[in-house]
Amino acid sequence: MNRLSRTISALALASLALSGVTAQAKKDKQPKHKKNQDLSANPLANVKSKQPDKELFDKAMIAMKKGRYDVARLDLQTMLNTYPDSEFRMRAKLAVGDSWFKEGGTAALTQAEAEYKDFITFFPQAPEAAEAQMKVGDIYYQQMEKPDRDFNNAENAEREYRNMINMFPDSKLIPRAKQKLRDVQEVMAEREATIGIYYEGKENYTAAIARLQTVVDTFPLYSKSDQALLAIGDAYAGQARMVQIAPGLKGDVRERLHTMYEDRAAKAYAKVITRYPMAPHVEDARDRLVAMNRPVPEPTDAAVAESDAEQKSQRPLRFTDNILGVIKHGPTVVQSAHVGEPSLDDPKRTVAPDINKQNIDLYNEAANAGRPTEPAAVTPTGPNEPPRSDQPSTAPLQMSAPAGGTGVGVSVVNAPNGDTTTDGSAAPAAGSGNASPLVKSVGPTDSTLPAVDKPADAPDQVNDIRPGTAQQQTAATEKQKKTKADLDEESSSKKKKKKGLKKINPF
């Protein structure tokens, strides 16, 4: 009996000690702060007011929390129509869009986007405008497909998040928008890299380089950027191998092209080491450079720190993530980086025709190496340009009329051989033996105008012609003027007509 009582007393003391420890732990426990701001919470829930517009707003929020979105929209519209000057009208207008957003579905999300866009139009300077723009991006974010599916929603989400960051740089939602943008760009980069690696497997190196180069230039925070750069180097190495076996190439041209493509491959491998020194595929890039007998660069301390922060922020892909990726609708973005600035402006996209043009330029450079360059063609100077040093200058000509005359003449300024201008004062005489190159005057030598002549008087007309005399005289005159040549022009059919088969013979 005493033993039982002692056991009960020990258990009671232990329970009291445990309760004290639990109470102290609860007292010392700090409240958890949410990493991102909850946009679905009611910011006016703690506002104590008995005004009718505030009561309508709270009633709508309660209905929305219970999933009665049509009732919530009815209460909000009643408040907006009844109290147009209410201080809660902005939150009510935004809550209408929230009701469509929470209801879900393609039609409801489209209506929610329209409501948010209207809110930004009517209240562009309000703090809630950044929240509305953020939710527009969330609409497309929720509808994103996997990287191997339709990517229109991913592109729209990227555009809306970029607009939010550019339009509201001082908003408290900027960190959340940047992380969403990193997740979206991870999905888009995964799509482009998958297509590029597929083309590389088909030995379509031009298309592969175009896709992978776009990934490297546009999405530097992609979790597999080291693999993309490694694939670019392998594609250039594949082109170098194809040059070695290509028929019809001269030996020197073949060697130059092979060296050029290997240089580009080595450049891609070196960038893996200098930009992503803490990535898992850095050793592969080092091994490839050593195999090509190329120098292996050393990364800077800043590059090592940046790459290490990116790698630590990326969560590794676990088995449960793979299972959920098969079940759920959207993509898996657990590997996206959580540090670094996402790209807000897309550079020029690299396409396959650009790579083809680079290949043609490399071939021309390899084929024309060592050849003397052709001199540039000399173009003549224009009328208003200064004389060139590689062309002789000519004496300028000046058009002028002779003194005292009305004709047009030509005179030479600064004529050679000390001759004077052709103004009539010191011109050499014709036939004097002085072969002067001066241009002679075109106008008349005599500048005096002739006297005005009086027109001759017309002869008197006398109508003394007899009837029939004019016709006979005209016929006789025409008969005399007609020569033998005129008779030859007449057709021979007038002299002798052809008969029978002779009509067919043109000769």
Secondary structure, DSSP 8 states (H G I E B T S, - for coil): -HHHHHHHHHHHHHHHHHHHHHHHHHHH------SS--TTS-TTTT-----HHHHHHHHHHHHHHTT-HHHHHHHHHHHHHH-TT-TTHHHHHHHHHHHHHHH-SHHHHHHHHHHHHHHHHH-TTSTHHHHHHHHHHHHHHHT---TTS--HHHHHHHHHHHHHHHH-TT-TTHHHHHHHHHHHHHHHHHHHHHHHHHHHHTT-HHHHHHHHHHHHHH-TT-TTHHHHHHHHHHHHHHHHHHHHH-TT--HHHHHHHHHHHHHHHHHHHHHHHHH-TTSTTHHHHHHHHHHTT-------HHHHHHHHHHHHHS----HHHHHHHHHSSS---TTS-SSS----S------HHHHHHHHHHHHHHHHSTT------------TTS---TTS-----EEEE--TT-SS-EEEETT-GGG---TTTTS---TTSS---------S-S--S------------------TTHHHHHHHHHHHHH--HHHHHHS-GGGT----GGGGT---
